Amino acid sequence: MQIHTLVTMANRIGQFFESYSDRDEALAEISNHIHKFWDPRMRRELLSQMDAGATVDLLPIVVDAIAAHRSVLAV
């Protein structure tokens, strides 16, 4: 899957959870959603791109969620 598609999907998830009043809960829910519903290959590709510094197009809340809960997404 192309990284552009993954970024678009991750940003849509982030937009949904951005409305949560508790930011920590929103970050956890974003990472939980990606972990539950994304294939491990998709998660690995997103993490790989982030490691390469390709976070420009990701919403800040998505970047924060992935950084805060990376261990959940890496499995």
C-alpha positions in Angstrom: 0.0 0.0 0.0 1.3 3.4 -0.9 2.3 5.7 2.0 0.0 8.5 0.7 -3.0 6.2 1.2 -1.8 5.2 4.7 -1.3 8.9 5.7 -4.8 9.7 4.4 -6.3 6.9 6.4 -4.4 7.8 9.6 -5.4 11.4 9.3 -9.1 10.5 9.0 -8.8 8.4 12.2 -7.0 11.4 13.8 -9.7 13.8 12.7 -12.4 11.6 14.3 -10.6 11.3 17.7 -9.4 14.9 17.7 -12.8 15.9 19.1 -12.2 14.0 22.3 -11.8 16.4 25.3 -9.1 14.2 26.9 -6.1 14.3 24.6 -4.4 11.3 26.2 -7.5 9.2 25.6 -7.6 10.5 22.0 -4.0 9.4 21.4 -4.7 6.0 22.9 -7.8 5.5 20.8 -6.0 6.5 17.5 -3.2 4.0 18.1 -5.8 1.3 19.3 -7.8 1.8 16.1 -4.8 1.5 13.9 -3.6 -1.6 15.8 -7.0 -3.3 15.6 -8.0 -2.5 12.0 -4.7 -2.2 10.1 -2.8 -5.1 8.7 0.7 -5.4 10.4 2.3 -4.6 7.0 0.4 -1.3 6.9 1.5 -0.4 10.4 5.2 -1.3 9.7 5.1 0.8 6.5 3.8 3.8 8.4 6.3 3.4 11.2 9.1 3.0 8.7 8.1 6.2 6.9 8.0 8.0 10.2 11.5 6.7 11.1 12.7 8.1 7.8 11.3 11.5 8.8 8.2 11.4 6.5 5.7 12.9 8.9 5.1 16.1 7.1 1.6 15.2 5.9 0.4 13.5 9.1 -1.7 15.5 11.4 0.1 16.4 14.7 -2.3 14.4 16.7 -1.5 11.3 14.7 2.2 11.9 15.0 1.8 12.3 18.8 -0.4 9.1 19.0 2.1 7.0 17.1 5.0 8.4 19.2 3.2 7.8 22.5 2.0 4.3 21.6 4.6 3.0 19.2 5.1 -0.2 21.1 1.4 -1.1 20.6 1.7 -0.5 16.8 5.0 -2.3 16.3 3.4 -5.7 17.0 
